[in-house]
Every structure is written in structure tokens, then in C-alpha cells.
Amino acid sequence: MNQTDLWTVATIIGMVLITVITRCFFLLSSKPWHLPAWAQRGLHYAPIAALAAVIVPEMVMSQGHLIGTWKDARVWAVLAGASWFYWQRGVLGTIVCGMALYLPLHLWLGW
């Protein structure tokens, strides 16, 4: 075994140990563990924040740059979906409305 193989194996073992220790940390305590109230409130917003961090850049950027033209199906789909949500307040309808506009513009017009 050469030097690189030893470093690779050591790194993998170290990562496994750190993962196991951090995931088992809460099980090792004999007393119940509670999050502070501020952390519990923050966890309520974590899913929407993560979704926004993934979805919003995809809606407003193309290849690392902001969309600079109105001839992009995503712009019109976002406007249609936002309009539906403002009107009906339904998530499923928002997705369906946005995709119903996005697919024809993207597939047939090539936007």
C-alpha cells in the first residue's frame, strides 16, 4: 500500500467515526435533551428556506447569469404560478398552472 492509499483509508475511517459520533451524540445522554425555543422556531422555517435556496436560482438564472430576456419560459411560468397562488392559495394548483404554461413555451417555442 502506498502513501496515497493510506491517506485515503485514514480519511474514510475518520469521516465514518465523526459521522457515527455526531449522529449518536443525542443517544449517549441519559437525560432527555430538548432544543431551545429559538431553535425549534427556526426549524419551522428550515424546509421552506432550503426549498427556496434550490428553486429560486433555477427560476431566475440561466447558466450562472440572471435571465435577461422575456423569451424564457421560466419567467412566464413563475408569473402564472404566482398569480394562481395569489388568486387561489393552493400549492398544487400553483405547480400545475406554472407547468401548464412552462411546457408548451419550452417544448414548442424553444424558450
NUFIVO-672971 format. One line per 5 residues: their letters; for each residue x, y, z of N, C-alpha, C. Coordinates in steps of 0.1 Angstrom, whole numbers. Layout:
BEGIN
a = X Y Z X Y Z X Y Z; ...;
This chain:
BEGIN
mnqtd = 8 -12 0 0 0 0 9 12 0; 6 22 -9 14 34 -9 8 45 0; 15 56 0 11 67 9 -3 72 6; -7 73 -7 -20 79 -10 -31 69 -5; -29 56 -7 -39 47 -2 -41 48 13;
lwtva = -30 49 20 -31 51 35 -39 63 39; -36 74 32 -43 87 35 -58 85 31; -61 79 21 -75 77 17 -82 68 27; -76 57 31 -82 49 41 -84 56 54; -74 63 59 -75 71 71 -85 82 70;
tiigm = -87 88 59 -97 98 57 -111 92 58; -113 81 52 -126 74 52 -129 70 66; -120 64 73 -122 59 87 -125 71 96; -118 82 94 -121 94 102 -135 100 99; -139 100 87 -152 105 83 -163 96 89;
vlitv = -161 83 89 -170 74 95 -172 76 110; -160 78 117 -160 80 131 -168 93 135; -165 103 127 -171 116 130 -186 115 128; -190 109 117 -204 107 114 -211 99 125; -206 88 129 -212 80 139 -213 87 152;
itrcf = -202 94 156 -202 101 169 -212 112 169; -213 120 158 -222 131 158 -237 126 157; -239 115 151 -253 110 150 -257 103 162; -248 98 170 -251 91 182 -250 99 194; -246 112 193 -244 121 204 -256 122 212;
fllss = -268 123 206 -280 125 213 -285 112 220; -280 101 216 -284 88 222 -276 85 234; -264 91 235 -254 87 246 -258 94 259; -266 104 259 -270 111 271 -281 103 278; -280 102 292 -290 95 299 -302 104 302;
kpwhl = -301 118 301 -312 127 303 -318 131 290; -331 134 290 -337 138 278 -331 152 273; -330 154 260 -324 166 255 -334 173 247; -335 186 250 -345 195 243 -338 207 236; -343 210 225 -338 222 218 -344 234 225;
pawaq = -336 245 225 -341 258 230 -353 262 221; -361 271 226 -373 276 219 -370 283 206; -359 290 206 -355 298 194 -351 288 183; -344 277 187 -340 267 177 -352 260 171; -362 257 180 -374 250 175 -382 259 165;
rglhy = -383 272 168 -389 281 159 -382 282 146; -369 282 146 -361 283 134 -362 270 126; -364 259 132 -366 246 124 -379 246 116; -389 254 120 -401 255 113 -399 262 99; -389 270 98 -386 277 85 -375 270 77;
apiaa = -369 260 82 -358 253 75 -363 247 62; -374 240 61 -378 234 48 -380 244 38; -387 255 41 -390 265 31 -378 272 27; -369 274 36 -356 281 33 -348 272 23; -347 259 26 -340 250 18 -346 249 4;
laavi = -359 249 3 -366 248 -10 -363 261 -18; -364 272 -11 -362 285 -18 -347 286 -23; -338 281 -15 -324 281 -19 -321 273 -32; -329 262 -34 -327 254 -45 -336 259 -57; -348 263 -55 -357 266 -66 -355 280 -71;
vpemv = -354 290 -63 -353 304 -68 -342 306 -77; -329 301 -75 -319 304 -85 -322 297 -99; -329 286 -98 -333 279 -111 -343 287 -118; -352 295 -111 -362 303 -118 -357 316 -124; -347 321 -118 -342 335 -122 -328 335 -129;
msqgh = -322 323 -130 -308 323 -136 -307 313 -147; -299 315 -156 -296 306 -167 -281 306 -169; -275 294 -166 -260 292 -168 -252 302 -160; -257 305 -147 -249 313 -138 -252 328 -139; -261 332 -148 -264 346 -150 -279 349 -149;
ligtw = -283 360 -145 -297 364 -144 -303 363 -158; -315 359 -159 -322 359 -171 -324 373 -176; -320 376 -188 -320 389 -194 -330 392 -204; -339 382 -207 -349 383 -218 -363 378 -213; -373 384 -219 -386 379 -216 -390 366 -224;
kdarv = -381 362 -233 -383 350 -240 -378 338 -233; -382 336 -221 -377 325 -213 -390 319 -206; -392 306 -208 -405 300 -204 -406 301 -188; -394 301 -182 -395 301 -167 -401 314 -161; -398 325 -168 -403 338 -163 -418 338 -164;
wavla = -424 333 -175 -438 333 -176 -445 323 -167; -438 311 -166 -443 301 -157 -444 306 -142; -433 313 -138 -433 318 -124 -444 328 -123; -446 337 -132 -457 347 -132 -470 340 -131; -472 330 -139 -485 323 -139 -487 316 -126;
gaswf = -477 309 -121 -478 302 -108 -481 311 -97; -474 323 -96 -475 333 -86 -489 339 -86; -494 341 -98 -508 346 -100 -518 336 -95; -517 324 -98 -526 313 -93 -526 313 -78; -514 313 -72 -513 312 -58 -519 324 -51;
ywqrg = -517 336 -57 -524 348 -52 -539 347 -52; -544 341 -63 -558 340 -65 -565 329 -57; -558 317 -57 -564 305 -50 -558 300 -38; -546 304 -35 -538 300 -23 -536 285 -22; -535 278 -34 -533 264 -34 -519 260 -40;
vlgti = -512 252 -34 -498 248 -38 -499 239 -51; -508 229 -51 -509 220 -62 -513 228 -75; -523 237 -73 -527 245 -85 -516 254 -90; -508 259 -81 -497 267 -85 -487 260 -93; -484 247 -89 -475 239 -97 -481 235 -110;
vcgma = -493 231 -111 -500 227 -123 -501 239 -133; -505 251 -127 -506 263 -136 -493 267 -142; -482 267 -134 -469 271 -138 -464 261 -149; -466 248 -146 -461 238 -156 -469 238 -169; -482 241 -167 -491 241 -179 -486 252 -189;
lylpl = -481 263 -184 -475 273 -192 -461 270 -196; -453 265 -187 -439 263 -190 -437 253 -201; -443 241 -200 -441 231 -210 -443 235 -225; -455 241 -228 -457 245 -242 -447 255 -247; -444 265 -238 -434 275 -242 -420 269 -244;
hlwlg = -417 260 -235 -403 254 -236 -402 244 -247; -412 235 -249 -411 225 -259 -414 229 -273; -425 237 -274 -429 241 -288 -422 254 -293; -420 264 -284 -414 276 -289 -399 276 -286; -394 267 -279 -380 266 -276 -374 276 -267;
w = -383 282 -259 -378 292 -249 -371 286 -238;
